[in-house]
């Protein structure tokens, strides 16, 4: 199940308590982002063993910018990032966000 986060404090808490999780930066107005969100949802339903979070860029711009700055990952939307042990390991954007690419990212660790 996808869980929405909106604040830097929520994100920092995730980094501290979750050893591994995915985060999707999602645009509420972009059709490409909607397609990525559907793929992300599909992945989440099939992989309940890994936590999946998302933020809506329009509602959480400060958080989105803070993540880009902290982890030196150029902001894109949509963008999926796999965090492991407090670090951003894998990321993909736009049409590269598929259920299969998310699954492959897990196996590549």
C-alpha positions as CSV (number, residue, x, y, z in Angstrom):
1,X,0.0,0.0,0.0
2,X,1.3,3.4,-0.9
3,X,1.7,5.9,1.9
4,X,1.8,9.6,1.3
5,X,4.4,11.9,2.9
6,X,4.5,15.6,2.9
7,X,7.1,17.0,5.2
8,X,10.9,16.8,5.6
9,X,10.3,15.6,9.2
10,X,8.3,12.6,7.9
11,X,11.0,11.8,5.4
12,X,13.8,12.0,8.0
13,X,11.8,9.7,10.2
14,X,11.6,7.2,7.3
15,X,15.4,7.4,6.8
16,X,15.9,6.6,10.5
17,X,13.3,3.8,10.9
18,X,13.2,2.0,7.4
19,X,16.2,0.1,6.3
20,X,14.9,0.1,2.7
21,X,12.0,1.8,0.9
22,X,10.9,3.4,-2.4
23,X,9.7,6.9,-2.8
24,X,7.9,8.3,-5.8
25,X,7.9,12.0,-6.6
26,X,4.5,12.3,-8.3
27,X,3.0,15.2,-10.3
28,X,-0.7,15.5,-9.9
29,X,-1.1,17.1,-13.4
30,X,1.2,15.1,-15.6
31,X,-0.1,12.2,-17.7
32,X,3.4,10.6,-17.7
33,X,3.5,10.8,-13.9
34,X,0.0,9.2,-13.7
35,X,1.3,6.2,-15.8
36,X,4.3,5.9,-13.5
37,X,2.1,6.1,-10.4
38,X,0.0,3.2,-11.8
39,X,3.1,1.1,-12.4
40,X,4.3,2.0,-8.9
41,X,0.9,1.0,-7.4
42,X,1.1,-2.3,-9.3
43,X,4.6,-2.9,-7.9
44,X,3.5,-2.1,-4.4
45,X,0.7,-4.5,-4.5
46,X,3.0,-7.3,-5.7
47,X,5.8,-6.5,-3.3
48,X,4.2,-5.9,0.1
49,X,7.5,-6.8,1.8
50,X,9.0,-3.4,0.9
51,X,7.6,0.0,2.0
52,X,6.4,2.3,-0.7
53,X,5.9,6.0,-0.2
54,X,5.0,8.9,-2.5
55,X,4.9,12.7,-2.4
56,X,2.8,15.0,-4.6
57,X,5.2,17.5,-5.9
58,X,2.6,20.3,-6.0
59,X,1.8,19.8,-2.3
60,X,5.3,19.0,-1.0
61,X,7.7,21.1,-3.1
62,X,10.0,21.9,-0.1
63,X,10.4,18.2,0.6
64,X,11.0,17.3,-3.0
65,X,13.7,20.0,-3.2
66,X,15.3,18.9,0.1
67,X,15.6,15.3,-1.2
68,X,17.2,16.5,-4.5
69,X,19.7,18.6,-2.6
70,X,20.5,16.2,0.2
71,X,21.1,13.2,-2.1
72,X,22.4,15.2,-5.2
73,X,19.8,13.7,-7.5
74,X,18.5,16.1,-10.1
75,X,14.8,16.6,-9.5
76,X,12.5,15.1,-12.0
77,X,8.8,14.3,-11.9
78,X,7.9,11.5,-11.9
79,X,10.9,10.1,-10.2
80,X,11.3,6.9,-8.2
81,X,14.1,6.5,-5.7
82,X,15.2,3.4,-3.8
83,X,16.6,4.3,-0.4
84,X,18.7,1.8,1.5
85,X,20.4,2.3,4.8
86,X,19.8,6.1,4.6
87,X,21.3,6.4,1.1
88,X,19.7,6.9,-2.3
89,X,20.9,3.9,-4.3
90,X,18.8,3.7,-7.5
91,X,16.5,6.2,-9.2
92,X,14.6,6.4,-12.5
93,X,12.3,8.9,-14.0
94,X,9.5,9.3,-16.5
95,X,8.8,6.2,-18.7
96,X,11.6,4.3,-17.0
97,X,9.4,3.8,-14.0
98,X,7.8,0.5,-14.5
99,X,6.8,-2.4,-12.2
100,X,9.7,-4.4,-13.8
101,X,12.3,-1.7,-13.3
102,X,11.4,-1.3,-9.7
103,X,11.6,-5.0,-9.2
104,X,15.0,-5.1,-11.0
105,X,16.2,-2.3,-8.7
106,X,15.5,-4.5,-5.7
107,X,17.5,-7.3,-7.2
108,X,20.4,-5.1,-8.1
109,X,21.2,-4.2,-4.5
